[in-house]
Amino acid sequence: MGRAPMMSLREVVERYAVLAGSFGKPVALSAFGLSGQEIEILFSGFDEDYHISRYFHFSRGEGKAYTISSQAVTHVAIDEGVHTLL
């Protein structure tokens, strides 16, 4: 049996909005306050869901890299349109 997600989509979007200040700006994945394993599991799950992934944009920059869907990334930018899923 799988564990419940560490954070819901709504919680991730709310935390992202606080960290980024506005939608579309890259935020370090490490800023979400989760363990490395939790970040990789949670964000890989969002990236594998077509309806969610189109609003999440991963990039590689300065900072700790995490493996999200087999890609090494450091940041995520979320489009404001994600609100249609909340």
HUSUL-V474593 format. One record per run of one state. SS is the DSSP state (a for helix, b for strand, c for the rest). FROM is the first residue (numbers start at 1). TO is the last residue. Records with the same first field share a line. If there is no record, write none. Layout:
# HUSUL-V474593
SS=FROM-TO  FROM-TO
This chain:
# HUSUL-V474593
c=1-8  21-26  33-35  49-49  54-55  60-65  69-70  74-74  79-79  86-86
a=9-20  29-32  36-48  50-53  80-85
b=27-28  56-59  66-68  71-73  75-78
